[in-house]
Amino acid sequence: MKLGIVGLPNVGKSTLFNAITHAQVEAENYPFATIDPNIGVVSVPDNRLEVLAKINESKNIIPATIEFYDIAGLVRGASEGEGLGNKFLSNIREVDAIVHVVRCFEDENIIHVDGSIDPKRDIETINLELIFSDLELLEKRKQRLVKGVKGDKTLQVELDLVNTLIENLQANKPVQNLEFSEEEEKILRSYNLLSLKKVIYAANVSENDINSESNYLVDQVKEVADKEGSNIVMISAEIESQISQLSKEDGQMFLEELGLKESGLDKLIRASYSLLGLISFLTAGPMETRAWTIKKGTKAPEAAGKIHSDIERGFIKAEVISFEDLISCGTMNLAKEKGLVRSEGKDYVMKDGDVVLFRFNV
């Protein structure tokens, strides 16, 4: 899974990226400190892995991972080359979803690129740049299609789709709300439109406000997110930065002292899985215990293909037990004796927490 962290300059974007990836990217108090899309790989927290590893006496534990892309701060006019321009909008096309960091804290020592704190305005600025970039892409595509359709009438479906998309984007209407045919969906995927990416708003608050039940700036972000059907996570880049410098145990103690159940990173990952409809299945043995990320609704052979294409190609069956059932038994042998290990075929739809052994023959 790839998540692109975007936002205006000086909203805490790179500070957050540094903290959650333990990377050292410039986070200076001036616009455009980040020049290239920095990439950090983060492990997905999953307490089930350690438990499974103990049962199987595994040598290694390999968690699922998420790639975070820290993309240079966008400004009004980015789609027309302002700031660092369109190059950075193209970087966002590579990600699965967008984490939009919105400044929800006052600090006179940190300048705001537009001179004042206004989450709604900031969100609109970024969203409009994404729309303008998509419109530029679609207008160019339309020009080619208008010429091409004269000699190839099969292009008419795509031309009609492009016209519909342009019309809606020009009216600032969400393309997500439109219904598309299977053929149109296939065409649409090839465009990789920015304005179609799912969004998690990361409302960046001060350390003092992280437990506040009411924050008028966060409320503005919630209002926008609710209208769009997007997710929102309240996070403090300041706190995440402090946690990143502590051991796992000390970090947990620090969170408890602040009255927090989990870190902002954990909330962000949970929100990402929910937004993208992702789950994890588990494999375990003497060599390793591992988590694998798949989409909800994935069938057993396709899940097997995540491990290796040969396993999908030669799939015979999947021996499956839920994590909870396995833990209640204590060992796989006892679980088998109780009849809790099921033999599933090609039509089995995987569930979160399934512990699986795939049988195959190539």
KAJORA-V864896 format. One record per residue. N is the residue number from 1. RES is the residue in one letter. BURIAL is I if it has 24 or more other C-alpha atoms within 12 Angstrom, else O. Layout:
# KAJORA-V864896
n res burial
N RES BURIAL
N RES BURIAL
This chain:
# KAJORA-V864896
n res burial
1 M I
2 K I
3 L I
4 G I
5 I I
6 V I
7 G I
8 L I
9 P I
10 N I
11 V I
12 G I
13 K I
14 S I
15 T I
16 L I
17 F I
18 N I
19 A I
20 I I
21 T I
22 H I
23 A I
24 Q O
25 V I
26 E I
27 A I
28 E O
29 N O
30 Y O
31 P I
32 F I
33 A I
34 T I
35 I O
36 D O
37 P I
38 N I
39 I I
40 G I
41 V O
42 V I
43 S I
44 V I
45 P I
46 D I
47 N O
48 R I
49 L I
50 E I
51 V I
52 L I
53 A I
54 K O
55 I I
56 N I
57 E O
58 S O
59 K O
60 N O
61 I I
62 I I
63 P I
64 A I
65 T I
66 I I
67 E I
68 F I
69 Y I
70 D I
71 I I
72 A I
73 G I
74 L I
75 V I
76 R I
77 G I
78 A I
79 S I
80 E I
81 G O
82 E O
83 G I
84 L I
85 G I
86 N I
87 K O
88 F I
89 L I
90 S I
91 N I
92 I I
93 R I
94 E I
95 V I
96 D I
97 A I
98 I I
99 V I
100 H I
101 V I
102 V I
103 R I
104 C I
105 F I
106 E I
107 D O
108 E O
109 N O
110 I O
111 I O
112 H I
113 V I
114 D O
115 G O
116 S O
117 I I
118 D I
119 P I
120 K I
121 R I
122 D I
123 I I
124 E I
125 T I
126 I I
127 N I
128 L I
129 E I
130 L I
131 I I
132 F I
133 S I
134 D I
135 L I
136 E I
137 L I
138 L I
139 E I
140 K O
141 R I
142 K I
143 Q O
144 R O
145 L I
146 V O
147 K O
148 G O
149 V O
150 K O
151 G O
152 D O
153 K O
154 T O
155 L O
156 Q O
157 V I
158 E I
159 L I
160 D O
161 L I
162 V I
163 N O
164 T I
165 L I
166 I I
167 E O
168 N O
169 L I
170 Q O
171 A O
172 N O
173 K O
174 P I
175 V I
176 Q O
177 N O
178 L O
179 E O
180 F O
181 S O
182 E O
183 E O
184 E O
185 E O
186 K O
187 I O
188 L I
189 R O
190 S O
191 Y I
192 N I
193 L I
194 L I
195 S I
196 L I
197 K I
198 K I
199 V I
200 I I
201 Y I
202 A I
203 A I
204 N I
205 V I
206 S I
207 E I
208 N O
209 D I
210 I I
211 N O
212 S O
213 E O
214 S O
215 N O
216 Y O
217 L I
218 V I
219 D I
220 Q I
221 V I
222 K I
223 E O
224 V I
225 A I
226 D O
227 K O
228 E I
229 G O
230 S I
231 N I
232 I I
233 V I
234 M I
235 I I
236 S I
237 A I
238 E I
239 I I
240 E I
241 S I
242 Q I
243 I I
244 S I
245 Q O
246 L O
247 S O
248 K O
249 E O
250 D O
251 G I
252 Q O
253 M O
254 F O
255 L I
256 E O
257 E O
258 L O
259 G O
260 L I
261 K O
262 E I
263 S I
264 G I
265 L I
266 D I
267 K I
268 L I
269 I I
270 R I
271 A I
272 S I
273 Y I
274 S O
275 L I
276 L I
277 G O
278 L I
279 I I
280 S I
281 F I
282 L I
283 T I
284 A I
285 G I
286 P O
287 M O
288 E O
289 T I
290 R I
291 A I
292 W I
293 T I
294 I I
295 K I
296 K O
297 G O
298 T I
299 K I
300 A I
301 P I
302 E I
303 A I
304 A I
305 G O
306 K I
307 I I
308 H O
309 S O
310 D O
311 I I
312 E I
313 R O
314 G O
315 F I
316 I I
317 K I
318 A I
319 E I
320 V I
321 I I
322 S I
323 F I
324 E O
325 D I
326 L I
327 I I
328 S O
329 C O
330 G O
331 T I
332 M I
333 N O
334 L O
335 A I
336 K O
337 E O
338 K O
339 G O
340 L I
341 V I
342 R I
343 S O
344 E I
345 G O
346 K I
347 D O
348 Y I
349 V I
350 M I
351 K I
352 D I
353 G I
354 D I
355 V I
356 V I
357 L I
358 F I
359 R I
360 F O
361 N O
362 V O
